[in-house]
Amino acid sequence: MLPPRPPLLQLLPLLLLLLLAACIPLARATQSLFKTLVVSADAGRHGPSRARFRQLAVNLPAVSFKTMVGLFMRFPDIIRLLDKGTNVTAFVPTDDAFAALNATHPDYLARVLSSDAELLRFVKYHIVPYRFDARWQTTLRSFQTTLGGEPVRVDLKGSLALVGSGTGMAARVLETAFVVNGAFTLLDNVLVPPVTFDVAAAWAGAHAYVDLVAAVPGLTAAMRALDKVTFFVPSNEALQRTLGDVGSSLAPGLASALVDGGIVSRVELMSHMDALKVDEQEEMPSCLPGQSVTARRVSPYSAGVRVSGAGNVVGANIVVSDIILVGGSVMHIVNEVVLPAADTLAAASALDDPLMPAA
């Protein structure tokens, strides 16, 4: 009869099994983005599988991420970055997201695909040069810097993480897969890089504002040239209440004064205005000389921040905030027109020439 084994030896097989189980996910985690996540049609039941990056296009199913993978693969430097770079995060929209964008804004997607420079900018907007998981950020809103140096906005709303520039639909994070040199974040919408103020306003539905600006000779070009400013853009309903049906027929001086008075000559993010205490206010210089825009908190809730010009009695609520624009500018959609002082508007209405914004 053999003597009984010591207790430690009896546990040795179990310890070896536990060690092997721990090493398997560790080995997977040491794969680079070159050997990254492939999402199958039934990933919800069976979980994701992994494959080499260059094989994604052929391994992904019909409902997949082939479009974005194909765009990545058009640029060898991008492939090298995803393969050999350190701490890189790639945002990957679904094919359905591209189909939806093409259905709603075909001209935009066609323009991007027809220009190598625009396409490279678009691809770089889907990469941040560090490891990032939107679901674990500590604030409700953050701004991350993409590979092209442009900001992308990340919002937390309950259990959802949303990514975007504010132009177009925010992309919902479906899943984030980590590997040794970064992560792939899967999205249900395409990220649209920052655009000019007029394109962003049109995408946000503020077509009346775009028409008002376009009716003033030279004003659109002058506003596109502005850098690091804040546009408070009235909704269509707000312009209708203030101007009725005469918006496009206003004298150039008056129309430009109304527009310039709603542009602040510095960047004002919602988080900064949101930090105001109840009954505290901040004066922000506008691009209409001698005028300013006031931000004031009237209640402790986020919707309690109002902006107004000298001509407003109540002020405007911000209904869409922090739309990122080219040139480092930002846009907020408001539910009232930000009005300059009455005497300033009266003087501007007598002018034959428009007042160009002075940043």
C-alpha positions in Angstrom: 0.0 0.0 0.0 1.4 3.4 -1.1 1.7 6.1 1.6 -0.8 8.9 1.2 0.5 11.9 -0.8 1.1 15.2 1.0 -1.8 17.6 0.7 0.1 19.9 -1.6 0.8 17.2 -4.1 -2.9 16.3 -4.1 -3.7 19.8 -5.2 -1.0 20.0 -7.8 -3.2 18.8 -10.8 -5.8 21.4 -9.9 -3.2 24.1 -9.6 -1.8 23.2 -13.0 -5.3 23.4 -14.6 -6.0 26.8 -13.0 -2.6 28.1 -14.2 -3.4 26.9 -17.8 -6.8 28.6 -17.7 -5.2 31.8 -16.6 -2.6 31.7 -19.4 -5.1 31.3 -22.3 -6.7 34.8 -22.0 -3.3 36.2 -21.3 -1.9 34.8 -24.5 -4.9 36.2 -26.4 -4.4 39.6 -24.8 -0.8 39.8 -26.1 -2.0 39.8 -29.8 -1.6 43.2 -31.6 -4.3 45.0 -33.5 -2.9 43.1 -36.5 -4.4 40.0 -34.9 -7.5 41.7 -33.6 -11.2 41.3 -33.1 -13.5 39.9 -35.7 -17.2 40.1 -34.9 -19.3 37.3 -36.4 -23.0 37.5 -37.1 -23.8 35.5 -34.0 -21.2 37.2 -31.8 -24.0 37.9 -29.3 -24.4 34.1 -28.7 -20.9 32.8 -29.2 -18.7 35.8 -28.5 -16.1 37.4 -30.8 -13.3 35.5 -32.6 -9.9 36.8 -33.5 -8.1 37.0 -36.9 -5.2 38.9 -38.5 -6.1 42.4 -39.4 -5.4 41.9 -43.1 -7.9 39.0 -43.1 -10.7 41.0 -41.6 -12.2 41.9 -45.0 -12.6 38.3 -46.0 -13.5 36.9 -42.6 -16.2 39.3 -41.6 -19.8 38.2 -42.4 -22.3 40.1 -44.6 -23.4 42.2 -41.6 -19.9 43.4 -40.7 -17.3 46.1 -40.6 -15.7 45.4 -44.0 -16.2 49.0 -45.3 -14.1 50.6 -42.6 -11.5 47.8 -42.6 -11.1 48.4 -46.3 -10.6 52.1 -45.8 -7.9 51.4 -43.2 -6.2 49.1 -45.6 -5.9 51.7 -48.3 -3.2 53.4 -46.3 -0.1 51.3 -45.5 1.0 53.8 -42.8 -2.3 53.2 -41.0 -1.9 49.4 -41.2 1.6 49.7 -39.7 0.3 51.9 -37.0 -2.5 49.5 -36.1 0.0 46.6 -36.2 3.1 48.0 -34.6 1.9 51.2 -32.9 1.7 51.5 -29.1 -1.6 52.0 -27.4 -3.8 52.8 -30.4 -7.6 52.8 -30.4 -9.5 52.4 -33.7 -13.2 53.3 -34.0 -14.9 50.9 -36.5 -18.4 51.6 -37.7 -20.6 48.8 -39.1 -21.4 48.4 -42.8 -25.0 49.3 -42.0 -23.7 52.6 -40.6 -22.1 53.5 -43.9 -25.2 52.5 -45.8 -27.3 54.8 -43.5 -24.9 57.7 -44.1 -24.9 57.2 -47.8 -28.7 57.2 -47.8 -29.0 60.4 -45.9 -26.0 62.3 -47.1 -24.7 60.7 -50.3 -22.9 63.9 -51.4 -20.7 63.9 -48.3 -19.6 60.3 -48.5 -19.0 60.6 -52.3 -16.8 63.7 -51.6 -14.8 61.9 -49.0 -14.2 58.8 -51.2 -13.2 60.9 -54.2 -10.3 62.7 -52.5 -7.3 60.9 -51.0 -6.7 63.8 -48.6 -10.3 63.9 -47.4 -10.3 60.1 -47.1 -7.1 60.1 -45.0 -8.6 62.8 -42.8 -11.7 60.7 -42.4 -9.7 57.5 -41.6 -7.5 59.4 -39.0 -10.7 60.7 -37.3 -11.5 57.1 -36.5 -8.2 56.5 -34.6 -7.0 58.0 -31.4 -3.2 57.4 -30.7 -3.7 56.0 -27.2 -5.6 53.2 -25.4 -9.2 54.4 -24.7 -12.4 52.9 -23.5 -15.3 55.4 -23.7 -17.4 53.4 -21.2 -14.8 54.0 -18.4 -14.3 57.7 -18.6 -15.0 59.6 -15.4 -17.0 62.5 -16.8 -20.3 62.7 -18.6 -18.5 64.4 -21.6 -14.9 64.4 -22.7 -13.0 65.4 -25.8 -10.4 63.0 -27.2 -7.8 63.9 -29.8 -7.7 61.9 -32.9 -4.7 60.8 -35.0 -5.3 63.8 -37.2 -5.2 66.2 -34.2 -9.0 66.9 -34.3 -11.2 66.6 -31.3 -13.9 63.9 -31.0 -16.7 64.1 -28.4 -17.5 61.2 -26.1 -20.7 61.3 -24.0 -22.0 59.0 -21.4 -25.8 58.7 -21.2 -26.9 56.1 -18.7 -25.4 52.8 -19.8 -24.6 54.1 -23.3 -21.4 55.6 -24.6 -21.8 57.9 -27.6 -19.0 59.1 -29.9 -19.0 61.9 -32.5 -18.2 65.4 -33.6 -21.8 66.6 -33.1 -22.4 66.6 -36.8 -24.7 63.8 -37.9 -25.9 61.0 -35.6 -23.8 60.2 -32.5 -22.3 56.7 -32.7 -23.1 54.2 -30.0 -20.3 52.1 -28.7 -21.3 48.4 -29.3 -18.2 46.8 -27.9 -14.6 47.5 -27.1 -12.0 44.8 -27.6 -8.5 45.2 -26.0 -5.3 43.8 -27.3 -1.7 44.3 -26.4 -1.2 47.6 -28.3 -4.6 49.1 -28.1 -8.3 48.5 -28.8 -11.0 48.3 -31.4 -14.2 50.1 -30.5 -17.2 49.0 -32.6 -19.7 51.7 -33.5 -23.2 51.8 -35.0 -22.7 55.1 -36.8 -20.0 56.7 -38.9 -17.9 59.4 -37.3 -18.1 62.7 -39.3 -15.0 64.9 -38.8 -15.6 68.6 -37.9 -17.2 70.6 -40.8 -17.8 74.3 -41.4 -20.5 76.2 -39.5 -23.0 76.2 -42.4 -22.7 72.4 -43.1 -23.0 71.7 -39.3 -26.1 74.0 -39.0 -27.8 72.4 -42.0 -27.1 68.9 -40.6 -28.6 70.0 -37.3 -31.7 71.2 -39.1 -31.1 75.0 -38.8 -31.6 75.6 -42.5 -33.2 79.1 -41.9 -30.0 80.3 -40.3 -27.9 79.0 -43.2 -30.3 80.8 -45.6 -30.1 84.0 -43.6 -26.3 84.0 -43.7 -26.2 83.1 -47.4 -28.4 86.0 -48.3 -25.7 88.5 -47.1 -22.9 88.9 -49.7 -19.6 87.7 -48.3 -20.9 86.7 -44.9 -20.6 82.9 -45.3 -17.0 83.2 -46.4 -16.1 85.5 -43.5 -17.7 83.2 -41.0 -16.0 80.1 -42.4 -12.7 81.9 -41.9 -13.2 82.3 -38.2 -11.1 80.2 -35.9 -11.8 79.3 -32.2 -15.1 81.0 -31.9 -18.5 79.9 -30.6 -21.7 80.1 -32.7 -25.0 80.3 -30.9 -27.3 79.2 -33.8 -31.1 79.7 -33.5 -33.4 76.9 -34.5 -35.7 77.3 -37.4 -38.6 77.9 -35.0 -36.6 80.6 -33.2 -35.9 82.5 -36.3 -39.5 82.2 -37.5 -40.7 83.7 -34.2 -38.3 86.6 -34.4 -38.2 87.4 -38.1 -41.3 85.8 -39.5 -41.0 85.3 -43.3 -38.7 88.3 -43.9 -35.4 86.8 -42.9 -33.9 86.4 -46.4 -35.1 90.0 -47.3 -33.5 91.8 -44.4 -31.1 94.7 -45.2 -27.5 93.4 -45.2 -26.5 95.5 -42.2 -29.4 94.3 -40.1 -29.0 90.6 -41.1 -25.3 90.6 -40.5 -25.7 92.3 -37.1 -28.2 89.6 -36.0 -25.8 86.9 -37.0 -22.6 88.5 -35.6 -24.3 89.2 -32.3 -24.7 85.5 -31.8 -21.0 84.6 -32.3 -18.6 84.7 -29.3 -15.0 85.5 -30.1 -13.7 82.6 -28.1 -14.6 78.9 -27.5 -17.2 78.3 -24.8 -18.0 74.7 -24.2 -21.1 73.6 -22.4 -19.1 72.2 -19.5 -17.7 75.7 -18.8 -21.1 77.3 -18.8 -22.6 74.4 -16.9 -20.1 75.1 -14.1 -21.8 78.5 -13.3 -23.5 78.7 -10.0 -27.2 79.6 -9.6 -27.6 83.3 -10.5 -24.0 83.6 -11.6 -23.4 84.9 -15.0 -20.5 85.3 -17.5 -20.1 88.0 -20.1 -18.7 86.8 -23.4 -17.5 89.2 -26.1 -19.4 88.8 -29.3 -18.1 89.3 -32.9 -20.4 92.4 -33.2 -18.3 95.3 -31.8 -19.5 96.7 -28.5 -21.9 93.7 -27.9 -21.6 90.6 -25.7 -23.4 87.4 -25.0 -24.3 86.6 -21.4 -24.4 83.0 -20.0 -26.4 82.7 -16.8 -27.5 79.8 -14.6 -31.1 80.2 -13.5 -31.5 76.8 -11.9 -29.3 74.1 -10.5 -30.2 71.8 -13.4 -28.3 71.5 -16.7 -31.2 72.9 -18.7 -31.0 76.0 -16.4 -28.2 77.7 -18.4 -29.5 80.5 -20.6 -27.6 82.7 -23.0 -28.8 86.2 -24.1 -27.8 89.4 -25.8 -28.5 92.9 -24.7 -31.8 92.8 -26.6 -33.2 89.6 -25.0 -35.7 89.7 -22.2 -35.6 86.1 -21.1 -32.7 84.5 -23.0 -32.2 81.2 -24.9 -31.9 77.7 -23.8 -29.2 75.5 -25.4 -30.9 72.6 -27.0 -27.9 71.0 -28.8 -24.5 71.7 -27.4 -20.8 71.3 -28.4 -21.0 70.6 -32.1 -17.3 70.6 -33.1 -16.4 72.7 -36.1 -13.2 73.1 -38.2 -10.7 75.6 -37.0 -11.3 74.6 -33.3 -14.7 76.4 -33.2 -17.9 75.1 -31.5 -21.6 75.5 -32.2 -24.6 75.4 -29.9 -28.2 75.3 -31.2 -30.5 77.6 -29.1 -34.3 78.0 -29.0 -34.2 81.8 -29.2 -32.3 84.3 -31.3 -29.5 86.0 -29.4 -30.3 89.6 -29.9 -27.9 92.6 -29.8 -29.1 95.9 -28.2 -32.1 97.5 -30.0 -30.1 100.7 -30.8 -27.3 98.7 -32.4 -29.8 96.8 -34.6 -31.5 100.1 -35.6 -28.1 101.6 -36.6 -27.2 98.4 -38.5 -30.5 98.4 -40.4 -29.5 101.7 -42.1 -26.3 100.3 -43.5 -26.1 99.2 -47.1 -23.0 97.0 -46.5 -22.9 94.0 -44.1 -21.0 94.0 -40.9 -18.4 91.3 -41.1 -17.7 89.4 -37.8 -14.8 90.7 -35.9 -13.2 87.9 -34.0 
